[in-house]
Amino acid sequence: MRVEIFGKGDCINCQKAISVAKNYRHNWEYKNITYTKYFDELKLYIGDNLTADIEIPIIFINNKHVGNYTNYLQYIEDHLGGFGDSPI
């Protein structure tokens, strides 16, 4: 499973998403959108849906947008199971 986490350095949920990706040993990459190249890459993915009030992190699994941190946790539970069984 390839996970791309688009976020900002001061984002607590971004750090939590990275931690989950590490714990589940996903093939993950964090992309800080304060850098133009990652912001532009994110715009290519979501186009006009990128607004100032969008909730970060913005997470993609295998190039499919799954949503934010909470959505990522739900995706894991739905597809891998066991997320709610032990603390992360």
N, C-alpha and C positions, 0 to 999 in steps of 0.2 A: 504494500500500500504506500503510495507516494503522497505525502502531505505537504502542502505549501501554506505557510502562515504569514499573511501580510499584516503588519502592525507597526507600532511605534515603540521606541525604547522605554517610555514611561508608562506603558500599558500593562497593568497587573494581569489581566486576562490573557494577554499575549504570552507572558511568562508562564502562566498556568498551562496554556495550550502546548507550549514547548515542552514543559515538564511531562505532560500526558504523552506526547509523541515519543519522548525519550523512554518513558516507562513501558510503553507498548512496543518499543523498538521499531517504530515506523520509520520509513525512509523519509525524513522530513527536512525542510529548509525554511528558515525564517528570513523574511524579506522586509526590511525597514522602509516603509513608504515615505519617510522623510528624504530618502534618496530618490532623485528624479528617475533613474532607470527602473526602480521597483514600482514607483508610482505610475509610470507610463505602462509598465507591464500589467499592473492591476487594471488600469483603464482599458487595456485591450481585452482583458477577461470580462469585465462587467460593464463597460461602455458608459452610457448615460446614467446608469444607476449609481455611479460614484458621486455622492454628495457629501458636503461638509459634516452632516450629522449621521453618516453611516457608522454603525457600531463595529469597532475593531476588537479583536482580530477578525480578519476576513479569511476564511479557510477554504481551501480546495483540496479534495481528495481525488487522485487520479484525474486531474484537470476538471473536475466537476465541483461547482460551488456548493458547499454544504452549509455555509452560514458563519455564525460567530462561535465563540468558545462553547456556549451551552449546546448549540447545534452539533458541534464536534463530539461532545460527550454523548449526546443522544445517538449520533451515527455509530459510535463505537458500541454502545449498548445494543442497538438494533442489528448490527452486522457481525460483531465479535462476541457480544454477551459478556457478562461478568463485571461490567464496570461498577455497578452498584453494590457488588459483593464485598469489596474491600476499599479502604481509603487510599487515595493517591497522594 
